Amino acid sequence: MDKIILWLIAALLTVVCSTVQSQTLTSRVLDSVTQEPIPYATVQLNKKGVITNEEGRFSFLLDSTVSETDSLFISCIGYASIGKPLKEFSENVVYLSPKAIELNPVIVSNKNYSTDEIIDLIEENLDKNYNTDLSQKRMFFRDSYFQNFNKTDYTFVKSTIKELNKKFLDSVLNTVPKKSSYYTEILCDLYGNTEEDNQKMDIIKASELYDKSKELDYEKLEEKFNEIIKSNIKRDSYFKIKSGLFGTKIKGEDFDEIFESDIDSTNQVALEKELEEKKKREIDRKTNFAKYRKNSIVDMMNDLFYLDDSPLNFISKSRKYDYTLKEFTYMGEDAVYILGFTPKGSADYQGTLYVNSDDFAIVRLDYENVKSLKKFNLLGISMNQYLNKGKMIFAKSTNDKYDLRFLEQEEGTNVGIRRPLKIIEKNKHVKGRNKQNELFVKLDMGTIGTNKRELIVFDSKPISKSTYEAFKEKNDILPTYMPNYNPEFWQGYSIIEPNKAIREFTSEEEIAK
């Protein structure tokens, strides 16, 4: 009898799993000639769409309104589009054939436009081509951060506190991971328009993927440092922290909690206070997580090229750039001009514009910086923002205006510190020389940080002002931590397919198990 029940449960689970699996169409889009993946191709079904990732992969959530006779359309610039009923997509690879078209603008116009005329027409049509009103956008956001300490050198000069010695400093540096990566993903709704300060966000689900074993354990480091401080400094002491020309004073009362923590730890009032503080920290974590991700998304969207204050000024300040007509082709069923642009003089970017030949809307753009965007080097501290590149893809909505479909940005920054550091203990109540102890080192450290952010908008619909004002942010979601990538986490949701680095990510703690 038990075996029969177990068999029935197993059969039921199989049916449920099959049903869930059937709700997601997963495939890869390849070039039929080269067999290479086709990134950033548009996959559309019933006016909803996704974008293939850099490996040509996509997954499409099929809800209850979709039938097997509905057609799926796949298109990409320079390729012949395909469209066929879902029931005919039986393979896990879809091939697109290159579509060769001669450079002949007469195909779509009786006027042979110059590049300057095309740019003028783009600018003239900006207001009517892009939606800027209040809307609710369902989107998926992925933030990938990589840090590499390429230099962690220092010269130990002096220490009169025996525990703050070279061995201790070496142990601190050894806890700093030389390389680390961090991924966070969220599915959310964003309410607002193009104004920077009016965005509201509702997080639906979130995850974090990183290696906890590579985190710098600040708590243990703080405990060790506090032990050293308690056993070596006088209660009325204060510290001077000097680095080069600048100094900071830390009063002795700032260390009161160090001396009093042992006394208060057994006090019931202190325990209740600690519990309240823990609850407050949890609320703050949720608020800060939502706030930081919203700010990241808003910062990305503030770079949309058609906004007045966008740093991507190759349309608003077109006189700073040279344009060339590179090709004339199709993106789906729409004919597009492909324009290359390069900077004149001091302009920052170069790239490619894909312009609809009918309404002169930019439907896609790729850009990258040609020089460092920010540089700073003063008193031994240096910073160089050497990388800033990205792409934007737009799709026409039901009102014949364009909405953002996909946005990608990648930034890279070098930071260096090469200067002396002194931590000096002083005590004004000690007779004679008030200088008690000193730690003196010379730092020579450098790190490279790169940030890649991807944003895909699955749906954008206009909303009224009353709907916008009625929505209240909750900020009650914290990300689920994953020590290795779990493909089941986003089951049942539309996302940007992860690349190989994410799919194969495994933390050291998982490897050790």
Phi, psi and omega per residue, in radians:
M1 nan -0.793 3.126
D2 -1.047 -0.681 -3.125
K3 -1.141 -0.656 3.130
I4 -1.132 -0.767 3.124
I5 -1.074 -0.789 3.123
L6 -1.078 -0.688 3.127
W7 -1.110 -0.730 3.136
L8 -1.134 -0.720 3.112
I9 -1.094 -0.776 3.139
A10 -1.089 -0.722 3.133
A11 -1.124 -0.721 3.133
L12 -1.114 -0.752 3.111
L13 -1.072 -0.682 3.120
T14 -1.083 -0.763 3.127
V15 -1.107 -0.789 -3.126
V16 -1.071 -0.810 -3.140
C17 -1.090 -0.699 3.125
S18 -1.123 -0.688 3.136
T19 -1.126 -0.771 3.120
V20 -1.089 -0.775 -3.122
Q21 -1.086 -0.650 -3.095
S22 -1.209 -0.249 -3.120
Q23 -1.476 -0.092 3.140
T24 -2.181 2.141 3.073
L25 -1.673 2.053 -3.115
T26 -2.087 2.323 -3.107
S27 -2.770 -3.121 3.124
R28 -2.388 2.387 -3.097
V29 -1.816 2.153 -3.087
L30 -2.168 2.706 3.006
D31 -1.263 2.217 -3.061
S32 -1.182 -0.363 -3.107
V33 -1.626 -0.915 -3.050
T34 -1.564 -0.267 -3.047
Q35 1.144 0.233 3.112
E36 -1.463 2.634 3.116
P37 -1.161 2.607 3.101
I38 -1.911 1.811 -3.131
P39 -1.396 2.703 3.009
Y40 1.072 0.514 2.990
A41 -1.370 2.593 -3.135
T42 -1.609 2.240 3.101
V43 -2.034 2.076 -2.988
Q44 -2.243 2.431 3.108
L45 -2.557 2.121 3.118
N46 0.872 0.823 3.070
K47 1.205 0.171 3.014
K48 -2.014 2.602 -3.054
G49 -2.605 2.866 3.016
V50 -2.300 3.022 3.132
I51 -2.127 2.423 3.052
T52 -1.225 2.582 3.107
N53 -1.405 -3.010 -3.063
E54 -1.148 -0.258 3.092
E55 -1.734 0.162 3.127
G56 1.356 0.188 -3.082
R57 -1.573 2.574 3.027
F58 -2.637 2.749 2.975
S59 -2.391 2.458 -3.065
F60 -2.203 2.133 3.125
L61 -1.366 2.172 -3.136
L62 -1.803 1.904 -3.106
D63 -1.522 -3.044 -3.026
S64 -1.188 -0.285 -3.124
T65 -1.449 -0.164 -3.071
V66 -1.586 2.374 3.048
S67 -2.033 2.847 -3.072
E68 -1.208 -0.211 3.114
T69 -1.599 -0.152 3.076
D70 -1.167 2.519 -3.060
S71 -1.669 2.448 3.052
L72 -1.819 2.284 -3.118
F73 -2.001 2.353 3.109
I74 -2.208 2.230 -3.095
S75 -2.498 2.676 3.074
C76 -2.756 2.605 -3.123
I77 -1.025 2.247 3.105
G78 1.557 0.041 -3.119
Y79 -2.214 2.641 3.041
A80 -1.267 2.232 -3.134
S81 -1.231 2.693 3.026
I82 -2.230 2.642 3.086
G83 -2.673 2.223 3.130
K84 -2.764 2.801 -3.117
P85 -1.034 2.616 -3.119
L86 -0.971 -0.632 -3.074
K87 -1.118 -0.300 -3.137
E88 -1.584 -0.119 3.080
F89 -1.530 1.440 -3.091
S90 -1.745 -0.283 -3.117
E91 -1.683 2.735 3.109
N92 -1.588 0.170 3.053
V93 -2.309 2.353 3.082
V94 -2.046 2.282 -3.122
Y95 -1.833 2.343 3.005
L96 -1.937 2.440 -3.126
S97 -1.675 2.338 3.062
P98 -0.992 2.472 -3.108
K99 -2.046 1.822 -3.095
A100 -1.462 2.240 3.109
I101 -2.363 2.330 3.109
E102 -1.220 2.629 3.104
L103 -1.256 1.650 -3.050
N104 -2.602 1.512 -3.114
P105 -1.085 -0.272 -3.138
V106 -1.095 -0.353 3.136
I107 -0.980 -0.655 -3.056
V108 -1.997 -0.049 -3.096
S109 -2.673 2.589 3.079
N110 -1.542 0.147 3.094
K111 -2.168 2.362 3.140
N112 -1.563 1.606 -3.040
Y113 -1.230 2.472 2.971
S114 -1.443 2.899 3.121
T115 -1.100 -0.665 3.120
D116 -1.105 -0.688 3.119
E117 -1.166 -0.688 3.110
I118 -1.094 -0.771 3.129
I119 -1.091 -0.740 3.106
D120 -1.068 -0.713 3.137
L121 -1.201 -0.606 3.051
I122 -1.047 -0.833 -3.093
E123 -1.160 -0.686 -3.137
E124 -1.103 -0.533 -3.027
N125 -1.771 0.113 -3.080
L126 -1.007 -0.849 -3.046
D127 -1.096 -0.647 -3.093
K128 -1.571 -0.165 -3.096
N129 -1.606 -0.407 -2.992
Y130 -2.168 2.384 3.104
N131 -1.291 2.261 3.105
T132 -2.267 0.141 -3.102
D133 -1.478 3.049 3.098
L134 -1.018 2.375 -3.122
S135 -2.657 2.869 2.981
Q136 -2.009 2.094 -3.086
K137 -1.985 2.178 2.986
R138 -1.550 2.137 -3.033
M139 -2.498 2.766 3.061
F140 -2.099 2.304 -3.054
F141 -2.194 2.281 3.070
R142 -2.177 2.258 3.125
D143 -2.083 2.068 -3.135
S144 -2.011 2.111 -3.091
Y145 -2.126 2.366 -3.128
F146 -2.268 2.331 3.121
Q147 -2.247 2.402 -3.131
N148 -2.368 1.968 3.030
F149 -1.400 1.833 -3.130
N150 -1.554 -0.114 3.074
K151 -2.699 2.219 3.077
T152 -2.368 0.945 -3.094
D153 -1.681 2.666 2.995
Y154 -2.752 2.746 3.076
T155 -1.961 2.098 3.135
F156 -1.431 2.061 -3.080
V157 -1.747 -0.892 -3.001
K158 -2.823 2.538 2.945
S159 -2.700 2.217 3.096
T160 -1.706 0.021 2.984
I161 -1.810 1.963 -2.938
K162 -1.055 -0.542 -3.137
E163 -1.286 -0.512 3.089
L164 -1.492 1.171 -3.064
N165 -1.923 -3.090 -3.109
K166 -1.094 -0.618 3.133
K167 -1.086 -0.752 3.130
F168 -1.125 -0.791 -3.134
L169 -1.120 -0.663 3.079
D170 -1.090 -0.690 -3.136
S171 -1.158 -0.624 3.089
V172 -1.117 -0.829 -3.125
L173 -1.118 -0.570 3.135
N174 -1.202 -0.373 3.102
T175 -1.427 -0.222 3.124
V176 -1.419 2.049 -3.130
P177 -1.151 2.319 -3.125
K178 -1.253 -0.576 3.083
K179 -2.346 2.431 3.099
S180 -2.648 2.719 3.097
S181 -2.427 2.621 -3.079
Y182 -2.541 2.270 3.120
Y183 -2.165 2.370 2.991
T184 -2.303 2.493 -3.099
E185 -2.347 2.411 3.070
I186 -2.426 2.540 2.939
L187 -1.905 2.265 -3.022
C188 -2.680 2.938 2.941
D189 -1.953 2.338 3.110
L190 -2.012 2.204 -3.127
Y191 -1.918 2.316 3.087
G192 2.584 -2.860 3.049
N193 -2.349 -2.591 -3.037
T194 -1.482 0.018 3.084
E195 -1.348 2.330 -2.994
E196 -1.119 -0.615 -2.944
D197 -1.724 0.181 -3.076
N198 -2.042 0.269 -3.097
Q199 -1.375 2.424 3.033
K200 -2.175 2.508 -3.064
M201 -2.291 2.458 3.061
D202 -2.135 1.873 3.138
I203 -1.395 2.232 -3.133
I204 -1.636 -0.731 -3.124
K205 -2.771 2.614 -3.087
A206 -2.646 2.673 3.110
S207 -2.495 2.724 3.013
E208 -2.243 2.337 3.141
L209 -2.186 1.936 3.111
Y210 -2.857 3.067 -3.093
D211 -1.827 1.864 -3.111
K212 -1.105 -0.475 -3.116
S213 -1.192 -0.278 3.119
K214 -1.728 0.091 3.067
E215 -1.335 2.465 3.024
L216 -1.279 2.094 -3.090
D217 -1.407 1.543 -3.080
Y218 -1.130 -0.594 -3.101
E219 -1.123 -0.818 3.127
K220 -1.140 -0.686 3.128
L221 -1.121 -0.717 3.129
E222 -1.153 -0.717 3.115
E223 -1.049 -0.780 -3.127
K224 -1.126 -0.768 -3.137
F225 -1.118 -0.717 3.134
N226 -1.097 -0.669 3.089
E227 -1.061 -0.751 -3.140
I228 -1.139 -0.756 -3.125
I229 -1.101 -0.813 -3.084
K230 -1.071 -0.644 -3.043
S231 -1.530 -0.079 -3.030
N232 -2.237 -0.264 -3.106
I233 -1.976 2.732 3.103
K234 -1.480 2.699 -3.027
R235 -1.092 -0.595 -3.083
D236 -1.612 0.259 -3.123
S237 -1.379 2.805 2.959
Y238 -2.411 2.819 -3.077
F239 -1.961 2.495 2.935
K240 -1.956 2.106 3.086
I241 -1.817 2.010 -3.068
K242 -2.090 2.374 3.055
S243 -2.427 1.770 -3.086
G244 1.258 -2.148 -3.064
L245 -1.510 -0.193 -2.969
F246 -1.885 2.579 3.104
G247 -2.419 2.615 3.116
T248 -2.249 2.351 -3.136
K249 -1.761 2.271 3.057
I250 -2.023 2.039 -3.063
K251 -1.244 2.739 -3.130
G252 -1.103 -0.597 -3.117
E253 -1.131 -0.319 3.082
D254 -1.137 -0.297 -3.126
F255 -1.790 0.125 -3.122
D256 -0.982 -0.707 -3.097
E257 -1.124 -0.433 3.106
I258 -1.160 -0.787 -3.080
F259 -1.336 -0.511 -3.015
E260 -1.675 -0.092 -3.026
S261 -1.113 -0.618 -3.128
D262 -1.182 -0.577 -3.110
I263 -1.272 -0.753 -3.032
D264 -1.380 -0.301 -2.995
S265 -1.126 -0.415 -3.136
T266 -1.700 0.000 -3.106
N267 -1.432 2.285 -3.098
Q268 -1.094 -0.664 3.122
V269 -1.070 -0.712 3.141
A270 -1.135 -0.666 3.133
L271 -1.146 -0.717 3.104
E272 -1.144 -0.680 3.107
K273 -1.120 -0.691 3.127
E274 -1.116 -0.675 3.115
L275 -1.124 -0.731 3.096
E276 -1.107 -0.709 3.118
E277 -1.117 -0.641 3.116
K278 -1.121 -0.751 3.098
K279 -1.098 -0.734 3.137
K280 -1.113 -0.702 3.120
R281 -1.105 -0.637 3.123
E282 -1.143 -0.754 3.091
I283 -1.106 -0.750 3.139
D284 -1.107 -0.661 3.124
R285 -1.070 -0.803 -3.138
K286 -1.123 -0.777 3.141
T287 -1.105 -0.799 -3.100
N288 -1.189 -0.648 3.102
F289 -1.067 -0.851 -3.135
A290 -1.134 -0.749 -3.086
K291 -1.116 -0.772 -3.104
Y292 -1.153 -0.732 -3.138
R293 -1.185 -0.694 3.100
K294 -1.088 -0.756 3.121
N295 -1.069 -0.666 3.120
S296 -1.113 -0.771 3.137
I297 -1.148 -0.784 -3.134
V298 -1.108 -0.704 3.099
D299 -1.045 -0.722 3.108
M300 -1.093 -0.813 -3.056
M301 -1.263 -0.367 3.056
N302 -1.222 -0.232 3.107
D303 -1.551 -0.004 3.117
L304 -0.943 2.247 -2.896
F305 -1.066 -0.412 -3.057
Y306 -1.545 -0.035 3.095
L307 -1.423 2.605 -3.022
D308 -1.050 -0.716 -3.044
D309 -1.698 0.237 -3.117
S310 -1.136 2.379 3.061
P311 -1.236 -0.261 3.107
L312 -1.479 1.549 -2.907
N313 -1.787 0.402 -3.053
F314 -1.318 -0.073 2.973
I315 -1.891 -0.853 -3.103
S316 -1.138 -0.493 3.090
K317 -2.233 1.001 -3.035
S318 -1.100 -0.368 3.136
R319 -1.130 -0.289 -3.135
K320 -1.491 0.018 -3.041
Y321 -2.308 2.670 2.972
D322 -1.780 2.420 -3.105
Y323 -2.112 2.492 3.065
T324 -2.325 2.477 3.074
L325 -1.480 1.919 -3.038
K326 -1.566 -0.633 -3.003
E327 -2.865 2.814 2.998
F328 -2.272 2.141 -3.026
T329 -2.616 -2.857 -3.139
Y330 -2.137 2.519 2.966
M331 -2.114 1.756 -2.946
G332 1.190 -2.176 3.117
E333 -1.704 0.000 -3.093
D334 -1.690 2.303 3.058
A335 -1.371 2.412 -3.084
V336 -2.344 2.488 2.926
Y337 -1.475 2.434 3.023
I338 -1.941 1.992 -3.106
L339 -1.946 2.312 2.981
G340 -1.665 2.549 3.069
F341 -2.336 2.494 3.116
T342 -2.337 2.679 -3.046
P343 -1.359 2.586 2.897
K344 -1.731 2.299 3.047
G345 1.034 -2.003 -2.950
S346 -1.672 0.107 3.133
A347 -1.114 2.764 -2.917
D348 -1.712 -0.402 -2.884
Y349 -2.193 2.762 2.920
Q350 -2.354 2.799 -3.135
G351 2.950 -2.746 -3.043
T352 -2.390 2.389 3.071
L353 -1.978 2.409 3.070
Y354 -1.999 1.961 -2.921
V355 -2.030 2.151 3.068
N356 -1.093 2.197 -3.046
S357 -1.328 -0.190 -3.120
D358 -1.553 -0.885 -3.079
D359 -1.975 0.000 3.097
F360 1.049 0.622 2.995
A361 -1.564 2.419 2.992
I362 -1.338 1.990 -3.096
V363 -1.659 -0.283 3.049
R364 -2.757 2.559 2.998
L365 -2.535 2.508 3.041
D366 -2.120 2.391 -3.116
Y367 -2.555 2.754 3.014
E368 -2.718 2.630 -3.133
N369 -1.289 2.653 3.124
V370 -1.868 -0.096 3.118
K371 -2.698 2.940 3.109
S372 -1.098 2.359 -3.101
L373 -1.476 -0.592 3.096
K374 -2.443 2.372 3.071
K375 -2.379 2.488 3.139
F376 -2.607 2.299 3.105
N377 -2.664 1.795 -3.085
L378 -2.617 2.257 3.063
L379 0.924 0.686 3.035
G380 1.525 0.000 3.083
I381 -1.954 2.187 -3.088
S382 -2.209 2.638 3.086
M383 -2.572 2.389 -3.140
N384 -2.465 1.906 3.040
Q385 -1.500 1.636 -2.969
Y386 -1.612 -0.238 -3.040
L387 -2.335 2.306 3.014
N388 -2.741 1.780 -3.135
K389 -2.449 2.848 -3.136
G390 -3.115 -3.011 3.118
K391 -2.663 2.664 3.089
M392 -2.339 2.436 3.084
I393 -2.269 2.340 -3.104
F394 -2.114 2.669 3.113
A395 -2.350 2.552 -3.110
K396 -1.343 2.362 3.126
S397 -1.684 -3.034 -3.055
T398 -1.185 -0.381 3.138
N399 -1.629 0.271 3.106
D400 1.182 0.212 2.970
K401 -1.798 2.885 -3.066
Y402 -1.751 2.450 3.028
D403 -2.039 2.647 3.047
L404 -1.085 2.302 3.072
R405 -1.896 -0.723 -3.059
F406 -2.575 2.425 3.137
L407 -2.462 2.269 3.125
E408 -2.333 2.366 3.092
Q409 -2.371 2.489 3.072
E410 -2.357 2.209 -3.117
E411 -2.206 2.569 3.098
G412 -2.413 2.396 -3.086
T413 -2.421 2.362 2.983
N414 -1.753 2.346 3.068
V415 -2.255 2.337 3.132
G416 -2.311 2.547 3.066
I417 -2.269 2.107 3.120
R418 -2.443 1.563 -3.064
R419 -2.874 2.836 3.129
P420 -1.346 2.695 3.081
L421 -2.389 2.177 3.099
K422 -2.152 2.346 2.992
I423 -2.058 1.970 -3.011
I424 -2.036 2.218 3.038
E425 -1.592 2.245 3.081
K426 -2.210 2.713 3.135
N427 -2.573 1.985 -3.044
K428 -1.330 -0.211 -3.127
H429 -1.615 -0.091 3.130
V430 -1.532 2.273 -3.131
K431 -1.184 2.575 3.134
G432 1.449 -2.488 -3.080
R433 -1.189 2.140 -3.066
N434 -1.456 -0.108 3.075
K435 -1.377 2.075 -3.039
Q436 -1.722 -0.950 -3.088
N437 -2.465 2.846 -3.109
E438 -2.674 2.406 2.954
L439 -2.047 2.215 -3.070
F440 -2.331 2.060 3.080
V441 -2.343 2.783 3.026
K442 -2.008 2.080 -3.049
L443 -1.591 2.494 3.009
D444 -2.536 1.562 -3.006
M445 -2.280 2.637 3.132
G446 -2.623 2.536 3.132
T447 -2.481 2.593 3.066
I448 -2.050 2.177 3.106
G449 -2.101 2.315 3.071
T450 -2.182 2.479 -3.084
N451 -2.257 2.116 3.059
K452 -2.034 2.153 -3.123
R453 -2.109 2.338 3.131
E454 -2.203 2.392 -3.113
L455 -2.391 2.158 3.062
I456 -2.110 2.309 3.134
V457 -1.803 2.001 -3.099
F458 -1.455 -0.573 -3.068
D459 -2.678 2.427 3.096
S460 -2.393 2.132 -3.130
K461 -2.305 2.479 3.138
P462 -1.174 2.565 3.087
I463 -2.316 2.757 3.117
S464 -1.408 2.879 3.102
K465 -1.108 -0.647 3.139
S466 -1.154 -0.658 3.081
T467 -1.129 -0.746 3.121
Y468 -1.080 -0.822 -3.091
E469 -1.199 -0.517 -3.131
A470 -1.277 -0.413 -3.105
F471 -1.312 2.299 3.118
K472 -2.073 2.308 3.107
E473 -1.213 2.420 -3.121
K474 -1.749 -0.726 -3.115
N475 0.938 0.873 -3.102
D476 -2.041 0.307 -3.129
I477 -1.990 2.270 2.956
L478 -1.941 2.601 -3.110
P479 -1.231 2.556 3.026
T480 -1.413 2.176 3.139
Y481 -1.356 2.358 3.083
M482 -2.239 2.077 3.096
P483 -1.313 -0.314 3.020
N484 -2.599 2.752 -3.032
Y485 -1.104 2.312 3.133
N486 -2.062 1.829 -3.088
P487 -1.144 -0.271 -3.131
E488 -1.403 -0.307 -3.016
F489 -1.059 -0.701 -3.097
W490 -1.737 0.285 3.092
Q491 -1.016 2.246 -3.139
G492 1.602 0.042 3.113
Y493 -2.207 2.622 3.039
S494 -1.495 2.299 -3.134
I495 -2.489 3.079 2.903
I496 -1.430 2.206 -3.133
E497 -1.025 2.384 3.134
P498 -1.228 2.637 3.068
N499 -1.462 -3.113 -3.056
K500 -1.101 -0.680 -3.121
A501 -1.062 -0.696 3.133
I502 -1.277 -0.783 -3.110
R503 -1.050 -0.587 -3.061
E504 -1.723 0.078 -3.114
F505 -1.144 2.225 3.069
T506 -2.473 2.229 -3.119
S507 -1.319 2.821 -3.127
E508 -1.146 -0.564 3.127
E509 -1.160 -0.550 3.100
E510 -1.303 -0.662 3.119
I511 -1.107 -0.625 -3.097
A512 -1.260 -0.315 -3.104
K513 -1.223 nan nan
